[in-house]
Amino acid sequence: MNKNNSPFSFKIFLPDGTVDGLRIISKSHWTGKGIVFNRSNYKEASKREEFQKTGVYILVGDAEDGTLPTIYIGEGEPVLRRLNSHYANKDFWNWGVFFVSTDNSLNKAHVKNLESQLIELAEKAKRAKLDNSVGSHAPILSEWEQADVDSFLDDMLSIFPLLGLSAFRKTKKKSNKKYPTLVTCGSGISAKGQDTEEGFVVFKGSEAKKSHAPSMQNYLVNMRKELLESGVLLDEGEKFNFLQDYTFKSPSTAASVVLARNANGRIEWKNEQGVTLRDIQTEGIDLNGE
């Protein structure tokens, strides 16, 4: 995703004039476009000509309790036929996005390849629950076709964060020296992590308390359960262990999952000198506004 960290721009067109309605997203120097729609406006939105094209789509059901979203990944030639079926038969989703090419360069093999890669990315990231019952086998493409499809995928991945969708973003390795390494401890467990622009990363090998406090919020209890079921956390008898680096939306969510209680992450996470994340972040800031 934007591998060279070079600047780029997006354009968002609102054809019905409302920020919560249909959105058409394009990117500088890209032959694709993304169409974002809500379930509530699907009937009207599906009349647009983009729905008649070959493309790959993601349906999203955002969890109201703050736990992991549920997603379904698919492809269609055209996307309209498949989306109509899901509109009638899949109840979990409340919004979706699909991607097509502006020059009709995507064919069935290309979108099948994109579908397969997206499913693989989502399975590795473990930041969403997949509604797909079976995986997708990527068709074999020529070397130049695969390069074009991979480039198209990179542009898609750069758009997902704009939509608040992190399902395909596997946590980056902890080699980023831009952020200080932070620690939190309690009841025989210890965890390390970093506060990054993508969220708070808890490092592989960190520990989490097994028994949660009775007052712990339900969505945090459910999140810990989901992380166990997905294999991010491993039950080691007396405690849980992180089997991979994992990104949480906030330092407080990360601290709460680790400490098994409601926690303020900006106080619980500290550097090696014992300075809290809150103090690290406010260092050099004029709190008097002068």
Secondary structure by P-SEA (a helix, b strand, c coil): ccccccbbbbbbbbcccccccbbbbbbccccbbbbbbcccccccccccccccccccbbbbbbbccccbbbbbbbccccaaaaaaaaaacccccccbbbbbbccccccaaaaaaaaaaaaaaaaaaccccccccbbbbbccccaaaaaaaaaaaaaaaaacccccccccccccccccccbbbbbbbcccbbbbbccccccccccccbbbbccccccccaaaaaaaaaaaaaccccccccccccccccccccaaaaaaaaacccccccccccccccccaaaaaacccccccc
